[in-house]
Amino acid sequence: MHQLSKKDRVNYIRSPHHCPYCKSNDIEGQHMHFDDPLTQDVECLNCTAKWKDVHGIVGILEDTDGR
């Protein structure tokens, strides 16, 4: 399996709904790791590539249910 280029990584971050290696949209999120940083194991069911998504806070939604 080839290493991802910077462009491949940027494209995946912009649209993380496909495999960054084979471009298949048949990917599946696995276990979350609640460390610093928060990561999630991801696997492509087409080419069997595996990688970790790194998650971060990108916004906030207020609780509006009146509690």
Residue frames as qw, qx, qy, qz and C-alpha x, y, z in Angstrom:
[[0.000, 0.890, 0.456, 0.000, 0.00, 0.00, 0.00],
 [0.421, 0.487, -0.021, 0.765, 1.35, 3.43, -0.92],
 [0.253, -0.396, -0.431, 0.770, 1.84, 6.30, 1.50],
 [0.162, 0.862, 0.480, 0.017, -0.68, 9.10, 1.27],
 [0.378, 0.345, 0.050, 0.858, 0.48, 12.37, -0.23],
 [0.014, -0.244, -0.372, 0.895, -0.32, 15.68, 1.44],
 [0.389, 0.030, -0.345, -0.854, -2.96, 16.23, -1.27],
 [0.513, -0.215, -0.811, -0.183, -4.55, 12.83, -0.50],
 [0.293, -0.311, -0.685, 0.590, -4.72, 13.73, 3.20],
 [0.140, 0.201, 0.097, -0.965, -6.25, 17.16, 2.53],
 [0.464, -0.058, -0.567, -0.678, -8.83, 15.67, 0.15],
 [0.471, -0.285, -0.832, 0.076, -9.81, 13.06, 2.75],
 [0.149, -0.301, -0.522, 0.784, -10.17, 15.67, 5.51],
 [0.275, 0.132, -0.146, -0.941, -12.40, 17.78, 3.23],
 [0.776, 0.041, -0.245, -0.579, -14.57, 14.77, 2.31],
 [0.161, -0.388, 0.882, -0.215, -14.04, 11.87, 4.73],
 [0.797, 0.142, 0.332, -0.485, -16.68, 9.62, 3.18],
 [0.877, 0.438, -0.191, -0.047, -14.35, 7.59, 0.97],
 [0.876, -0.276, 0.115, 0.378, -11.15, 5.61, 1.32],
 [0.006, -0.903, 0.277, 0.327, -8.10, 7.86, 0.90],
 [0.403, -0.354, 0.765, 0.356, -6.30, 4.97, -0.83],
 [0.251, 0.186, 0.856, 0.413, -8.75, 3.45, -3.33],
 [0.228, -0.010, -0.122, -0.966, -11.51, 6.14, -3.20],
 [0.353, -0.361, -0.835, -0.217, -14.24, 3.57, -2.40],
 [0.373, -0.458, 0.146, -0.793, -17.09, 4.82, -0.24],
 [0.865, -0.264, -0.403, -0.144, -17.33, 1.39, 1.41],
 [0.290, 0.375, -0.613, 0.632, -15.59, 2.39, 4.64],
 [0.667, -0.573, -0.451, -0.151, -16.47, 1.57, 8.22],
 [0.106, -0.688, 0.441, -0.566, -15.61, 3.33, 11.47],
 [0.710, -0.140, -0.667, 0.174, -14.48, 1.06, 14.28],
 [0.582, -0.560, -0.436, 0.397, -13.38, 1.70, 17.85],
 [0.017, 0.913, -0.056, 0.404, -13.02, 5.21, 19.28],
 [0.685, -0.103, -0.397, 0.602, -9.94, 5.93, 21.40],
 [0.218, -0.932, -0.218, -0.193, -10.66, 8.64, 23.97],
 [0.678, -0.296, -0.037, 0.672, -7.06, 9.71, 24.37],
 [0.091, 0.917, -0.028, -0.387, -5.47, 12.99, 23.39],
 [0.403, 0.106, -0.170, -0.893, -6.03, 13.28, 20.49],
 [0.708, 0.199, 0.532, -0.419, -9.39, 11.53, 20.11],
 [0.173, 0.361, -0.754, -0.522, -9.05, 8.98, 17.29],
 [0.830, 0.168, 0.340, -0.410, -11.19, 6.40, 15.54],
 [0.371, -0.185, 0.833, 0.366, -10.04, 3.29, 13.70],
 [0.643, 0.530, 0.022, -0.552, -11.39, 3.19, 10.13],
 [0.473, -0.137, 0.815, 0.306, -11.20, 0.38, 7.59],
 [0.482, 0.381, -0.374, -0.695, -11.94, 0.22, 3.87],
 [0.769, 0.057, 0.593, -0.229, -14.04, -2.83, 3.10],
 [0.744, 0.650, -0.064, -0.138, -12.96, -2.64, -0.56],
 [0.576, 0.626, -0.465, 0.245, -9.14, -2.55, -0.40],
 [0.817, -0.407, -0.358, 0.197, -8.74, -3.48, 3.33],
 [0.321, 0.460, -0.285, 0.778, -6.70, -0.33, 4.09],
 [0.518, -0.687, -0.472, 0.194, -6.77, 0.79, 7.73],
 [0.273, 0.421, -0.163, 0.850, -6.14, 4.22, 9.23],
 [0.262, -0.538, -0.605, 0.525, -7.08, 6.41, 12.18],
 [0.028, 0.778, 0.284, 0.560, -9.26, 9.49, 11.93],
 [0.327, -0.134, -0.441, 0.825, -8.23, 12.28, 14.31],
 [0.143, -0.770, -0.561, -0.270, -11.21, 14.17, 15.75],
 [0.258, -0.066, -0.295, 0.918, -11.42, 17.66, 17.19],
 [0.111, 0.700, 0.543, -0.451, -14.00, 20.20, 18.29],
 [0.270, 0.237, 0.466, 0.809, -15.21, 22.19, 15.29],
 [0.272, -0.442, -0.207, -0.829, -18.17, 23.98, 16.85],
 [0.056, 0.109, 0.787, -0.605, -20.78, 23.97, 19.60],
 [0.355, -0.429, -0.599, -0.575, -24.50, 23.30, 19.61],
 [0.241, -0.238, 0.497, -0.799, -26.48, 24.72, 22.51],
 [0.058, -0.306, -0.943, 0.120, -28.99, 22.54, 24.36],
 [0.251, -0.121, -0.135, -0.951, -32.33, 24.11, 23.44],
 [0.429, -0.347, -0.805, -0.217, -34.74, 21.64, 25.04],
 [0.388, -0.706, -0.095, -0.585, -35.40, 24.02, 27.95],
 [0.831, -0.425, -0.304, 0.189, -33.48, 22.25, 30.70]]
